[in-house]
Amino acid sequence: MGKRKCDEQTEWVGLVRPAEIVGFARWLTKKPLEWMQQCPDIGECMRLWRDGRILVVRWDGRRTVCGRLEMALWHTYVCFKDG
């Protein structure tokens, strides 16, 4: 496995729309994804668990902040949420 480049993006700020957090979390908990919702910690607006992985969308008081996995799932949600 290669080393990660220093200039690789690891955080996405303002990507996940706060008004869609509930719908996004609901979509993630349905089949076939079946993530399990957990109670968010302080500074988080969404937390889910599956197979030892934790998915977290943080809230910095003004906007959402998420990592690579959350970004990929968010874009999938946006593409397929109405279908």
Secondary structure, DSSP 8 states (H G I E B T S, - for coil): -----TT----EES-S-GGGHHHHHHHHHSTTT--EE----TTEEEEEEETTEEEEEEE-SSSEEE-HHHHHHHHHHHHHTT-
